[in-house]
Amino acid sequence: MKGLFTIGTERRFVDELARVVLAEHADDPLALADVLILLPTRRSVRALREAFLRAAGGTPTILPRMAPLGDVDDGEWEIASGDGDALTLPPAIETAEREALLAQFVARFKDGQGHPIAQSSAQALKLARELGRLLDELAIEGVSFAQLEGLVEGNFATHWQRTLRFLAIVGETWPQVLAERGRIDAIERRTRAIRNQAARWRANPPATPVIAAGSTGSQPATRDLLAAIAELPQGAVVLPGLDRDMDEASWDALEPSHPQYGLRELLLALGRARADVEEWPGIASGPARHLLLTELMRPAETSEAWIKPDAASLEHVTRADCATPHQEALVVALALRSVLDTPTRTAALVTPDRELARRVTAELKRWNIDIDDSAGASLADTPPAGLLHALIAAVDSGFAPVELLALLKHPLCTLGGERAAVLDATRRLDRKCLRGLKPAPGLASIRALVEQATFGDADDRTTVRTLIDRLDEATAALVARMQGESAPDALLDATVAAAENIAPPETLWAGEAGSALADALGRLRTAWTGQPAIAAGEWPGLFAAMLEPETIRPSFGRHPRLSIWGPLEARLQRADLLVLGGLNEGTWPPAVETGPWINRPMRKDLGLQQPERRIGLSAHDFIAALGAERVLLTRAERVGGAPTVPSRWLARLDALFGYEPGGSAPVPEYIQRGRRSFVAWAERIDRPDNYEPWLRPEPRPPVEARPIRLSVSSVEQWRRDPYGLYARRILRLEALKSLEEELGAADRGNALHDALDAFLKAHPSGILPPDAVREFEALGEKHLADLLTAPAERAFWWPRFRRLAHWFVAEENKRRATGARLLDSESKAAMTVGPASRPLRIEARADRVDELEHGAWEIIDYKTGRVPTKDELDALFAPQLLLEAAMAERGGFEKIDGRAETVRLSYWQANGLGDGGKVSPIKDSDTLVAEMMVLVEKMANHFAHPDTPYPALPWPAYGPHFNDYAHLERVAEWSTAGGGDE
């Protein structure tokens, strides 16, 4: 077993490797202990161990020594090589410490105007991570910073020239920083370690077998090691999926985006040809599948030689094109779940799409399945980290209601007491104090709201006071630290101290999540010690950026037969069913980016690989997975409402088999299988067998509970939506105000009404004074003061108010010149209707009542929003002015003597649009008033009967424009039952 070998993508790599290695040492099992096998990653090492156990059939056996190429450290290499002094390199610098140091370089980098390119410390940290990736890439490719000096600055734009000068400074200073700390970059250390190992094996070849398996040699140091192993007396290099049958024209035309490109470059580096590579002993699958994998990735330059594989080559493949990401996740979950019906069978989702992985994890909870996700979960999403985020956000916002409640309602928040008591006090604080307009920053404003609130019990106020006092005491030090400039390590200490005041330390740091967070914060505390202070307000963003790359993987409790792998983790592994998910352009393959620090011409001049090389690696992963025993391909046709582009590999499959989506060609069977099974299951699983919606709500409260006093606005609700009136007046349900509510159209309308009322009462009759416009504007400044504090509100609404002022004064003078005078504004009125046994009192407050001439009145309603349409008026769904007219005819106004002989009705659109306003009179008002009185008498008599229901939206076309009770009415449910308008 010496030289170059390959295991085809259609074969189980680790199982084939384990089988042959065991067979090679069948005569002397103890000799297995002398065999060294190097694999790409730690996960592939675990996969090979399991493969040896399967190959041995459960028989106890000594395993070879195995080590990962991608995760080299002193211990691994010393054990693997048997060399006691294997590495004498300096230790690697911690990732967090390196990022903190590089962030300071970035923070000092200025643009052409002398401004920092990083607008915050969080942005500087994110750019530092990208800079670290560039440093790693330069180390991997063996490119020194000195080569940057050879780049001609004049060939690049000005900002790239500045970037080059900055990188030159980093290249000169960074090694000095590392030397001062006695450290070395981890990638540089790994690269040197691998090269040192290759040199040692060339100088002193080991007498025992060394096998390097599964590596594509994508990095120069790895290629050097593979070359050294291939030359050893007992060395073997096993390549993954080399296409030995590709025609030479295609082989020579390979581009970086092709899956075989990396293997071709490796063979060139080894000085070998494809003919030198032998097939690993064993039986490969049939030629049909091999032809499929070869032809699918044929280079574009030789695509005219495409050979259409037999349809049987896709018997193992099913494809599901899903409508949305949600459906895709459900399809994947169903596919994984179906495997569990057969004992011992396994399945895995392979995808680079982390959002899809999270969705699938959630969908599998339907069956109480916790799937093993190789990428783990974000540490920032765990409860302990969530508490720290909520704490920092609350302090940064000045304890604004939303952030304050997020902190107090966090399940770990106890403030030194019982969780139930804290939650009870928080709910009282929420309902009684925090609803409505956003208070001024600080707990003093919250305390003022507590004192102003109305509590049913004095003890409730004391409970809420105590809650705020405890929170103040717990966070005082952090508040003081975050109000000015402070060093990150000091902020981290203050945050941890405050968190331990809010949650018990034995709970906060308990479990896997708490332990992982404690470890991460410890590393960050060490890394950021001695770093410069950051400005006030930057800590939330910086803390989030610090925790962003941290992940956590549960150590146990995950399903043994289901997994989620990234494309890298899936290399060399195989399951009975592989689901390749997220097959859209930009996801798989990923979008290629050069990064913020160098562009494509720079990469070319430096000898770095272009980003398309990553597409080639991604393509290799796809082809390797496509060769599995059973494969399901999935994608979402729309994401976020926008159409997606299928992965180029799916497009190649379509082209290879002559399928045009949306065309007249028959749909291939492998797509039909997905539609008939997984997609059909996903559409069916949440659809009930029998849909029997509840009927329209029609409560029948007892007569004594029914209202006997209604405002004219309540009459409109009664007319449009009786159920809404029932909920508000009988059940007494009132919608809670929103947290941090903004002043809106209703507030604007009320303020404008107040300004109009004040102006009219100051000038009830006669021609207005010359400075009336200025006076009216002054009243607007007074009554709209709260609304106009926001610059956007003033810029948008104040010009409209000024137009309204000019229009209103002109309209008033025109009316007053004809003898019209104000009788009253904001005038109260009432009348009684209905049966004598249970009369109904209807009350109103008219915006304005004018006398045009003796006995002739005009009732005016100011509208800052919409005006009822003629259809609504004719159908009697806008009763306010009509009922006020009836009250005027009956002498029902409190402060106006007598009654009207005739009444005109009009809406004044006081919205500042156009000329500033508009008068819209109601035509045929006498007829409408009479009809309205007949209707309201009929309604009063009808609803006085105990069997009369309060139906929800009896006329949906005339439903309320703002309905606080729509969720209680369940319109979407009963409207599908077949009932129409009544």
Secondary structure by P-SEA (a helix, b strand, c coil): cccbbbbccccaaaaaaaaaaaaaacccccccccbbbbcccaaaaaaaaaaaaaaacccbbbbcbbbbcccccaaaaaaaacccccccccccccaaaaaaaaaaaaaaccccccccccccaaaaaaaaaaaaaaaaaaaaaccccccccccccccccaaaaaaaaaaaaaaacaaaaaaaaccccaaaaaaaaaaaaaaaaaaccccbbbbbcccccccaaaaaaaaaaaaccbbbbbbccccccccaaaaaaccccccaaaaaaaaaaaccccccccccccccccaaaaaaaaaaacccccccccccccccccccbbbbbcccaaaaaaaaaaaaaaaaccccbbbbbbcccaaaaaaaaaaaccccccccccccccccccaaaaaaaaaaaaaaacccaaaaaaaaacccccccccaaaaaaaaaaaaacccccccccccaaaaaaaaaacccccaaaaaaaaaaaaaaaaacaaaaaaacccccaaaaaaaaaaaaaaacccccccccaaaaaaaaaaaaaaaaacccccccccaaaaaaaaaaccbbbbbccccccccccccccccccccccbbbbcccccccccccccccccccaaaaaaacccccaaaaaaaaaaaaaaaaccbbbbbbbcccccbbbbccaaaaaaaaaacccccccccccaaaaaaaacaaaaaaccccccbbbbbccbbbbcccccccccccaaaaaaaaccaaaaaacccccccccccccccccaaaaaaaaaaaaaaaaaaccccccccaaaaaaaaaaaaaaccccccaaaaaccaaaaaaaaaaaaaaaaaaaaabbbbcccccccccccccccbbbbbbbbbcbbbbccccbbbbbbbbccccccaaaaaaccccaaaaaaaaaaacccccccccccbbbbbbbccccccccbbbbbbcaaaaaaaaaaaaaaaaaaaaccccccccccccccccccccccccccaaaaaaacccccc
